[in-house]
Amino acid sequence: MQSKLSDIELIEHTLGGDQSAYADLVKRHQRFVFTLAMRFAKNREDAEEIAQDCFVKAYRSLQAFQGQAKFSTWLYSIVYTTAMTFLRKKRVDTTSIDDEMTCVQIENKPSAYDAHNIENKSRSYYLNMAIEQLLPDDAAIITLFYKGEQSLEEIAQTLGMEANTVKVKLFRARQRLKERLERDLKHEAKELI
């Protein structure tokens, strides 16, 4: 089964003409590519377009991948540049935070386990909302570091920066995230961070 193959092996199969190998690569990375695209685009349709463009660009450039970095790092750098180009072309409109607030309905279940899951989902929801309000660069660095579990060096390679610059930007992005959470949630922020 191809899904057990490494990214490098899937790339080799793809370059050998096996289209299903590339489909496996897409399946493996599509969720995080979409998440990262959402950090930039702020809406589902644009994020889907960015993600699709990224996978098309990655496929067309697959022969140029030299394996000096992980495939995911290379792919996320494509996401970053594609998103930045997309945003420049689109000139994203700003909207009020009030317009973006949505209601989350949760089934009422009595078990303590479900209450714990609901609390975790609530924390995740508020963190994601706060991250979405950050500047795209801040959101990308936080997403790559925490959700993508990339090292500072990998993020630096993805974004085309020095590792020390990424370290400073990550520190500042965390500070801005903390300030946003404290402002928006006041006392709940202490529990989230």
C-alpha positions in Angstrom: 0.0 0.0 0.0 1.5 3.3 -1.1 0.3 5.3 2.0 3.0 3.5 4.0 5.7 4.9 1.7 7.8 7.9 2.7 7.3 11.2 0.9 10.5 10.7 -1.0 9.4 7.3 -2.2 6.1 8.7 -3.3 7.8 11.5 -5.2 10.0 8.9 -6.9 6.9 6.9 -7.9 5.2 10.0 -9.1 8.2 11.0 -11.2 8.2 7.5 -12.6 4.6 8.1 -13.9 2.5 6.7 -11.1 -0.2 9.3 -10.6 -1.8 7.5 -7.6 1.5 8.2 -5.7 1.0 11.9 -6.1 -2.6 11.5 -5.0 -1.3 9.8 -1.8 1.1 12.8 -1.3 -1.9 15.2 -1.6 -4.0 13.2 0.8 -1.1 13.1 3.3 -0.6 16.9 3.2 -3.9 18.4 2.1 -5.3 19.1 5.6 -2.4 21.1 6.8 -2.0 22.9 3.5 -5.6 23.9 3.7 -5.2 25.0 7.3 -2.2 27.1 6.4 -4.0 28.6 3.4 -6.9 29.5 5.7 -4.6 31.4 7.9 -3.9 33.7 5.0 -7.2 33.7 3.1 -9.6 33.9 6.0 -12.4 32.2 4.0 -12.9 28.7 2.8 -13.3 29.4 -0.9 -10.1 31.3 -1.2 -8.2 28.8 1.0 -9.4 26.0 -1.3 -8.2 27.8 -4.3 -4.8 28.5 -2.8 -4.5 24.9 -1.7 -5.4 23.6 -5.1 -2.9 26.0 -6.8 -0.2 24.8 -4.4 -0.7 21.2 -5.3 -0.7 22.0 -9.0 2.5 24.1 -8.6 4.1 21.4 -6.5 3.3 18.7 -9.1 4.7 20.8 -11.9 7.9 21.5 -9.9 8.3 18.1 -8.4 11.4 17.4 -10.5 13.1 20.5 -9.0 12.6 19.0 -5.5 16.1 18.0 -4.4 15.3 16.5 -1.1 17.6 18.8 0.9 14.7 19.7 3.1 11.6 17.6 4.0 8.9 17.6 1.3 6.5 19.2 3.8 8.9 22.2 4.3 9.2 22.6 0.5 5.5 22.3 0.0 4.7 24.8 2.8 7.1 27.3 1.2 4.9 26.9 -2.0 1.8 27.6 0.2 3.4 30.7 1.6 4.4 32.2 -1.7 1.1 31.2 -3.4 -0.9 32.7 -0.6 1.1 36.0 -0.6 0.7 36.3 -4.4 -3.0 35.5 -4.1 -3.5 38.1 -1.4 -1.6 40.8 -3.4 -3.8 40.1 -6.4 -7.0 40.1 -4.4 -6.4 43.0 -2.0 -8.2 41.4 0.9 -11.1 43.4 2.2 -11.2 44.0 5.9 -14.3 43.2 7.9 -15.5 43.8 11.3 -14.8 41.2 14.0 -18.5 41.3 14.8 -19.3 40.1 11.3 -17.0 37.1 11.7 -18.4 35.8 15.0 -20.4 32.7 14.7 -22.5 30.6 17.0 -21.3 27.1 17.9 -24.0 24.7 18.8 -23.0 21.7 20.8 -25.1 18.7 21.6 -26.0 18.5 25.2 -24.5 15.3 26.6 -24.2 14.5 30.3 -21.0 12.6 30.4 -17.8 14.1 31.9 -15.8 12.9 28.9 -18.0 14.8 26.5 -17.7 17.9 28.8 -14.0 17.6 28.6 -14.1 17.3 24.7 -16.4 20.3 24.5 -14.0 22.3 26.7 -11.1 21.4 24.4 -13.0 22.2 21.3 -14.0 25.5 22.8 -10.4 26.3 23.6 -9.3 25.3 20.1 -12.1 27.4 18.6 -11.1 30.6 20.5 -7.4 30.0 19.8 -8.2 29.6 16.1 -10.4 32.7 16.1 -7.5 34.7 17.7 -5.0 33.3 15.3 -7.2 34.3 12.3 -7.2 37.9 13.6 -3.3 38.1 13.5 -1.4 39.3 10.5 -0.8 36.6 7.9 2.9 36.3 8.7 2.2 35.9 12.4 -0.5 33.3 11.8 1.7 31.4 9.4 4.6 31.2 11.8 2.4 30.1 14.7 0.6 27.5 12.6 3.9 26.1 11.2 5.5 25.9 14.6 2.6 24.5 16.7 0.3 22.7 14.3 2.9 21.8 11.6 5.5 21.0 14.4 8.2 22.4 12.3 11.5 23.5 13.8 12.7 27.1 13.6 15.2 26.1 10.9 12.4 24.4 8.8 10.2 27.5 9.2 13.1 29.7 8.2 13.6 27.6 5.1 9.9 27.7 4.3 9.6 31.4 4.6 13.0 32.3 3.2 14.3 33.9 6.4 17.1 33.3 8.9 16.3 31.0 11.9 17.0 33.8 14.3 14.6 36.1 12.5 11.9 33.4 12.8 12.7 33.0 16.5 12.1 36.7 17.0 9.0 36.7 14.8 7.6 33.7 16.7 8.2 35.4 20.0 6.4 38.6 18.8 3.6 36.6 17.2 3.0 34.8 20.5 3.0 38.1 22.3 0.4 39.5 19.9 -1.7 36.3 20.2 -1.6 36.6 24.0 -2.6 40.3 23.8 -5.5 39.5 21.5 -6.7 36.6 23.7 -6.5 38.8 26.8 -8.3 41.6 25.1 -11.0 39.4 23.6 -11.5 36.9 26.4 -10.1 38.6 29.4 -10.0 36.0 32.2 -10.5 33.0 30.0 -7.2 33.7 28.2 -5.2 32.6 31.3 -6.7 29.1 31.0 -6.0 29.0 27.3 -2.3 29.8 27.4 
